[in-house]
Amino acid sequence: MSVDPRLSSPAVARNRAPLLEVLEPALREALSEALSEALSVSSDARLRVLELASGSGEHALYFSRALPWLDWQPSDPSVDALASIRAWRAVEGPANLAEPVALDVTRSPWPVGDIGALVAINLLHISPWAVTEALMVEAAARLPVGGVLFLYGPFRRGGEHTAPSNAAFDASLRSRDPRWGIRDLEAVMACAEARGLSPVRVVEMPANNLSVVLRKP
């Protein structure tokens, strides 16, 4: 009997609805900006969103269903994650959910075409700082005017953890890999702004996480 390659994350079920509440207006703003910037773009133009580190693929499945007016491009460097994304897509995926691509944020050029928005959910703290730096470089180079970079996860603010549970999580991450860890929001913002990206809003989310919206001006 074959093994089902679909992975499942309990965190997705908990955070996908609150994430959508912040993500949808940010992506609609990106599409609106694209329409106003390019007169040659038709009124039925669609926004292509690249999701980095898509993991199990459950976020990609949920958001592509909830936002049928965009095209969702999942990606991940993990073979197991790519297999899971493909399996979810084959069984339940809508037409606007693309085949996943193998993508390592730190390896340029990325194997994708034009995009209007970038989404990174729970990536920055489970990766070396070099991933954050590479992400900002690529976002600045690839996003069009008005394009959105959406980040989600735990962050420190003013050099301090926002909850004891985040401090414990940070210690656990660093014990697994000293290059990992919860990032300072100010450091992430400075890295983004150094590449020409502008902060739009920071939204407090359940479970002591933040949604961070940046835009290419």
Steps between C-alpha positions, in 0.01 A plus 500: 500500500640839400570764764312829477768769453273777628640666810281681752581781740261580790629858495352555154148425621548750783655790312366484144180699561669784696774506236249534220343804669832687471630342182197555276489882520877519457482292182201694368702819547787344304267409212344844503844659484600275211189602307566870556870478412463313170235633265557199276381264772142391439232550760478125551871470584594256772758531776770232509612427855817307581490325836840408644552198726147374437555198723208259502318706236191551714533879506535500121188286470297719735605837357462397136146384576412812697652739242397369157595830332873431544745229393685335788851363438623279786868414545730322742855359503389176669424191292245381759327838505480513122346152496244607759407814307457302179280245677273762660475676163415179317224406742347834594680782320311763297609607152683807629739292715815439296734202503761562774856589410820407681641828629781581742472867598879540514561361150463753222343520247171372635327260257186712462374761258321826569329538836289770661535398863717290730376311806723346768320333790710370791823519302729758655543338842554149362789599275835680519507880486645464148154390387347828620770695319453302178123537522525878517741513206273287284183679609648836407616367164192298405199685633340761275413847623232449763591134542453357849725296726298333776677349802351306789643347813634582846723805537680678782418869542747744645738211561251321726277198453131582500405201716671237719385232255689675221814511714474126561437437131802710407723298735368178347571623148856604584566165668403328174710733285692800638438685174124493560300715739225757535608818323486858622224676308713813482789309341270344242349838418845659469608221265190555286531878493867476404383327183236763428194326643258708706309384810122524465361346816574264786203307636494312829374146448388213725763292684739798532578518129510794263399561141735744329407665170764674289473651154734595218437872439 
